[in-house]
Structure formats: C-alpha cells, structure tokens
Amino acid sequence: MAVRRVSFIFLALLTSGNFVTATQQPALLRLNLDSQDQLLKPGAACSACVQLGSQGINLLLNYILQGAVVGSCGKLCSRLPKKAEQVACNLACDIVGVKAFIAALNHTDLDPIFLCEEIKLCHAGNDTADVRLVSTSAMPTSIAKGGEVSLGLQLDVKSATGVGEVRISIDGPVTTPVSQSFLMPVGFPTGTQAMTVKLTCKDDESGDFPVIWSPGNYTFTYHVCQGECGSKHPHSKDFGFINGSFALTDGVSNLIV
C-alpha cells in the first residue's frame, strides 16, 4: 500500500528552554522569522544538501554509470530535473570538487544524510549519542473530522546528537497510511527537549491515493534517529519508537428538539 506524505505543521522544538516554530510541507522546511537564527541558519548548508534526496542521488549515479564524461559540477547537476535538487547538488559538488563528489556518490547507498556527512556539509553525530523517548501527548485527545490535533513528543537527551531525523506516522481508519519525516540538521542538544506536530484530519482527494479520514481511534508513532532511520552507515543510531493516540469523531452535533 502506498504511503501518502501529507502536510503536517511542525509546531515547536524546545531547545534550551526556547521554542522555535516551523511549517513543514512535503518537500521544504520553512521557518518563521523568529526561528531562523535558532534552527535554520546553523544547519542551512546541511538542510540544502539533504534536499538532493535519494531520488536525486539515484539519477546522478545512473548518469555516471552510463559512462558519461563528467568534467564539471554544473554538467553533472544539470541532469537533475528539479531546480532545488540542482541547487543542492551544485552546493555540495562545488565545495568538494567533482571527483570527490562522484566518489562520495558511489558509496552512500542512496542515503542523502550520509552523503552530506561524507562531504562535511552535515555534522555526523558521535557514536555515544543517547536519546530516551519519554512520553507523547495529544491535545485535544478527541477532535471532530476536519479539526486539528497537536501531537507532542518529549525527549531526554543524555548525550547530544548530530544530524538526524524524526519520523511520525498515523495509523487508524484512514484510507491511506499517513507519514512525514523531519530533518534535524543540527541534531538535539543535551537536556529535556520537546517537539509538537500539528495534524489536520481533513479529507484530501487530490492525489492518486485519496486520504479519507473516518471516525475512530488513531495511533501516532514517533521514530527518532541519528542519521537516516534504517541506515547502517557509521554514526547512525536508532533511538526507537514511542506511540500515542487520539480519537476522531464525525463532527455531527447532537441537536435537542
């Protein structure tokens, strides 16, 4: 079954007692002005590099394997169809040079985070990184269809992490599985951290796999990793999963006649 990545709102990341806010669309992470100094700017190069994505890496590898003579970063990166991918590719390639960039592409296994660590645009975490997933929350615990729920996560970071990702998935009586991944370009510092994702349970029939929400009980699952979740590359760590729940009603009011 296909997994539909819908738009979540990445509401808050609590770092050293300060909230930062962000809006997450399926392709781009966009922060409000108050957040840029705290989250975007420190990891700007890393975020841009990771936008190359596994599909972009695969396209570049296929082009190289066809025996193409690649003499410049511009020629190589022009093979990518999307402007954002071309920008990310040129940023990474220009820094290390086309030969080193091709060498890195050849042993990253389509893992964009590891590629960007290899060319030093993302800071690889320490092998001693340690994160405990403490608790989840849903506010409110019950919403009407079309409404919005805030899905919270609390972490206890024993030892700071490097670049990684936080994934969230929703399971319940919805026609298509819903999930989203959020890049953490500078990782999590030591201490108590919290983040919240806002989800609007509104039907979306615009794609090939319509998302239709039915009343019932839903489970949300957070997955926290250093590096890409599921990666076997050096410095990648899986800190585990934690679940929470909320209820969705049909939104029909009971009228007293």
N, C-alpha and C positions, 0 to 999 in steps of 0.2 A: 504494500500500500504506500502511495506517495505521501511524503511529509510536507505539509504546507507551512512555509515560513511566513507568518503574518506580522504585522507591525505591532510591536509592543512599545510601551513607553518606559524607558529605563529611568526611573524616577529619582533614585537617590543612592549615592555611595557615600558612606560615612567614613571619613578618613581623619584621624586625629581630632575627632570631635566636630569636624566641619562637614556640612552636607554639600554635595555637588549634584547637579541635575543634568539630565541628558535626554534627548529624544532619539530613539533607535528605529530607523527604517530598515527594511531587509538588506540594503546594500551599504548604507552610510551611517556612521555615528555622528550625530550633530549635538553640540553642547550649547547651552545658553551662555551669555557673556560672562556671568559670574563663575562659570565652571572652567573656562578655557585655561586660566593660569594654573588650576589645580589638577586637571586631568588631561586635557588635550595637548597643551604645549609640551609638557615633559615627555610625552610619548608620541609626538606628532610624526616623527620620521618612521617610527615603528608602525604606527597605525596606517600610514600611507603605504609602506612596504607590504604589509599583510593584505592590503586590498588587491594585490596581484592575484591571490586566491589559487586554489588547487586547479581550477579550470585553466587559468592563465598559464600556470607552470606547465600543465599538460600540453597546451598549444605550442609553447616555446620549445619543449622537448621534442615534439613531433616534427617541428620545423628543422631543428638541429639534426635529428636522426635521418631526415631525408637527404642529408649530405649538403645542405645549403652552406655556402661560404658566407660566414658572418664576420664582417670586418668592423662593424661599429655597433654601439648600443642602439642608436637610432634605427638602424636597419632591422635589428633583432626585434625590438619592441614594437615596431610598426606592424608586425604580424598579428598583434592583438586587436580584437575588434572594438573594444570599449576604450573611450578616452581615459577613464580613471585607471584602467589596467596599464595603458601605455605610460601614463604619468608615473605610476608606481614602479613600473619596470625600468624606466629611464632613471628615476631617482636612485634605485638600487644599483643598477648597472654602472652608471657614471661614477659612483663612489668607489667601487672596487675594480672597475675595468672589465671589458667584455670577456676576456679569457677567464678571469676569476669568477665572474658571474655565471658563465656557462658551466664551469667546473662545479660550482655550488648547485646549480640546477640538476646536474646529473646524479646527485646522491641525497636528494631531500625527500624522495618518495611522496611527492605531491603535498608536502607539509609546508604551507607558507610561513608559519611561525618559525619553524626550524631553519628554513632558508634565510629568513631575515635575521635570525640569531647568527648564522654562519657568516653573513656579510656585515655583522656588527651594527645593524640598524635597530635591532631589538636586543635588550639586555637579558641574557639567559639567566634563569634563576639558579640559586645554589641548591645542591643536592640535599642540603639539610632543611630546606623549606618545609614548614609544618603548619597546616591549617586544619582546625577542627570545625565541622559544621554543627552549630549548636542548636538552632531552632528555626522554625518557619512561622509565618503568620499570614492570615488573610483578613483584610479589612475592606468592607464588612465580610462577615462569614457567609452571608447569603445575599444574592443580588437578583434583580429581575433581568430577563433577557434584554440585551441592548445596553445594560449598565456596565459600570467599570468597577474592577476589584484590584486592590493593591496587594501584591504577593511579596511578602517580606522574607529576608534571609539574614540571620545573624551568624557571624563567624568569630572564632577565637584564633587569631593568627599568632602562633607560638614563635615562628621564625619567618621573616619576611620572604615573599615570593618574587620571582621575576615575571616576565610577560607570560600571560596565560589567558584562559577564557572561562566564562561562566555560562553554562547552558541551562535553559529552562524548557520543560516540555509539559504539555497539558494532556491529561487523559480523562476520558469520560464520554458521555453520549453526544459527541460531536462527529460529523461525517468524515472529517479528515484530521489526522493527527496534527497537532499544532506545536511548533517548537521554535526556538530562537537561540542564537549564540551571541554573546557579548565579549568582545576583546577587552582585556585588561592590559593595556600597553605598558604600564609601569608596575603591574602586579599589586599586591597588598602589603602595606607596612605592618609591622608587629603591633599587636593590640586588638581590641574589640572593633570589628568592622561590621557594617550593616548595609544592605542594599535592598531596594524595592523595585519591582517591575509592575507597571500598571497594565492590565489587560482589559480590553473592551470586548465583551461577548456579543458581538454583532455579526449577523449573517453576512457572508461575502460570497457572491456567486459570480465574480468577475473572472476567475481563473478556470483552468481545465479541471481542477478538483475543488468544487464549491465547499465552503466551510459553513455548515448549518448547525447552529447550537440548539440542542434540545434540553428541556428542563431535567434536572437530576443532580447527582453528586459528582464532583470533579476532583481529581487529584493533580497537583502540580509537583514537579520534581526538579530540584536544583542539582546540578553537577558542576563541581569546581575542580579546575586543573591548572597546573603549571605547564606551559606549553600547550599544544593542541590535545584535547581529550582523545585518548586512544593511541597517542603517539608512543613509539618505542625508542625515539631518539634520546640522546643524552640530555639530562637535566629535566626531562618531562616527568611529572608526578601527577598521580590521580588522587585527589583528596576525598573522593567519594560522593555519595548521593544523600539527599535528605528530602522527605516528602511533606506536603501539607495538603489541605483540602478546603473547598468552598462549595456552596450549593447554588444552583441556578434555578430560578422559578420562571413560570411563563409570563409573569408581569401583568396578569389579569387581576384587576381589583375585585374584591367581593362587594357587591352593591346590596344595600339593605333597602328593600322597597316597603 
